[in-house]
Amino acid sequence: MIAFLCTALVISLSGVIAPGPMTAATFAAGTRNRHAGALLALGHGVVEFPLMLAIIMGMGRLMELHAVKTTIGLAGGAVLLLMGTQLLIDARKANDTTTPTAHGHPFQVGIVLSIGNPYFLIWWATVGLALVTQAVEWGMLAFALFALIHWLCDLVWLEALSLASFKGSKLLAGRLQQVVLLICAAMLLVFGCKFIHDAALG
């Protein structure tokens, strides 16, 4: 079981540190809240823990249906385009200390980005399904430990990103904050277009 949990840790980390919408949102939210990463991880967990339980009950196959993936991709892409556009607007106001940046509460953003990310759901329908199946074979304790370890990877990584973003923006003030927001906005817009493109062609 220990060997399995170590394997799950490595696989989880490889998925967590891969750049994506959550990374961009964490950097953006981190410019105003050093603990934005933890809040994003909590929102992510609200979706992820029930999803793991749903996979145990046999709902993993549902997420592989073409209609489900297409709907999630189109909706998620639209949300990312809206978030990216809002960040572009916020970036223009970054030098104004009275104007809040990084639209949306990090906890809510964590939920929305998790639900609207088709690749997150596909990962759980494939790699995640295999890991959950192996964990259950070891018993519910192994499953609980796996779920906790996987989520802790999200928590530690996202919190580290937001802390780095917060310290950097405070150190170099408004100019760096503006650059960070512009980069994050561009990432969200690119991922939004990719989600919609893949869903339309899928």
N, C-alpha and C positions, 0 to 999 in steps of 0.2 A: 504494500500500500504506500509506503514511503517513497519507493521508486516511482510509482504512478503519480504521486503528488508533486514530486520534483519535476517530472516530465510535464505535468499540467502547468506548473509554474513557468517553465521555459516557454511553452507554447503560448501561454497567456501573455507573458511579457512581449513576445514577438508581435502579437496582435495589438497590444496596448500602445507600444512606442511607434507603431507605423503612423506616419502623418495622415491626418484626415480632418474632417469637420470639427471633431471634438478638440483636436489640437489647436486649431485656429480659434475656436470659441474660448478656449481656456486662456490663451495668450491675450486675447482681446479683453476678456473679463478681468484678467489679472492686472491690467493697468490701473484698475480702481479698487480691487479687492484682493488682498494677498491670499485669502483662503477661498478664492473662487473655484479653484481646482477641487477642493473637498466638497463644495456644494454641487458642482457639476457631477462628481462621482456619486454623490447621494442620489441625485436625480437619475443618473444612469442605473444605479442599483434598484431604484423603484421599478424600472422596466426589466432589468436583467434577472433579478431573483425570481419573479413570477414566471419569466420566460423559461428559466431552467426547470421549474416545476412543471410547466406546460409540456416541455419536451419529454419529461418522464412519463407523462400521461398520453404520449403519442401524438402530440401536435406538431412535432418537428417536420413531418411530411407536408403539413398545410403550408408551411413557409416556403416550400419548394414549388408550389403551384404558380404557373405563369401569371395568372390574373392577379394573385396576391403580390408577387414581386413587381409587376408593372405598376399597380396602384401605389404601392409604397414608394417606388422610385420616382414617379411623377409628383406625388405629394411632397416627398422629402426634398426633391429638387426645387420645387416652388418655394418651400420654406427657406432653404439655403439661399436662394436668390434674394428673397426679401431680407434675410438677415445680413447678407453681404451688402445690399444696397443701403441698409440702415447704418452699417459700419462705415461705409464711404461718407455718408452724411456726418456721422460722429467724428470721423477723422478730420474733417474740415473745421470742426469746432474744438479740437483737442487742446488748443492753446488757451481756450477759455475755461478757466478753472471752475466756473460756476455751472458749466454744462456737463451733465453726466455722460459717460461714454460706455460703449459695449452694451448695446440695447438688450434688455431682458434680464430677469433675475437668473443667476447661474444655475440654481436648482431646477427652475422651469426649463432653461435651455438644455440642461442635461437630459431631461425627460423627452423633450421635443426632438433633439438630435438622435437619440437612441431609437425612438419609434420611427422616425423618418429616414433612417439610414438603411437602405436595402442590403448593403454589404454586411452590416452588423447582423441582420437577421439571417442572411445566407451563411455567414460564418457559424452561427449557432445551429443552423439546419444541417451543417456538414461536419466541420471540425468539432464544434461544440457538442453536437449530438454524439459523436464518437467518445468524447471525454466524459460526458454525462453517463453514457452507457457503461463505460468502464468503472466509473466511480460507484454506480449503483451495484455493480457486481461485488464490490468490496463491502457494501452495506451503506446505510443511511449516514453513518458517521463519516465515512469517506466522502460521500456526496456533499455533506455539510461543510467539511474541511475544504473540499475542492471549490465550492461556491465562494467560501470566505476568502481563500487564497486568490482566486481569480479577481474578485472585487477589490481586494487590497492592492493588487497590482495597478488597477485603475486609480485608486485613491492616492497611492504614493506618487505615481507618475504625474497625474494631473495637478496634484498639490505642488509638486516640484516645479512644474511649468508655470503655474500661476505665481508662485513665489518669485521665480526668476524674472517674470514679466513685471511684477510689482516693483521689485528692487531696481530693475533697469529703468523703468519709466520715472521713478522718483529720483534716481541718480542724475539722469540727463534731461529731466523735466519734459515739457510739452512736445519738443521736437521729436524725441524718440517715441513718445506715446503716439504721435501722429503717424510715424513710420510703421510702428507695430500694427496699428489699426488698419492702415492701408494694405499691408501685407496680408493680414487676416481676412480683410474684406475680399481681396483678390482670390485667396484660397477658397473662401466660401462660395464665391461666384463660379469659380472653376468647378468645384465639386457639385454645385447645383446644376450646372450645365451638363456635367458628366452623368449625373443621376438621371436627368430627363432624357438625355441622348440614349443611354443604355436601356432605359425603360421603353422608349419609343421603338428602338430597333429589336428589343427582346421579343 
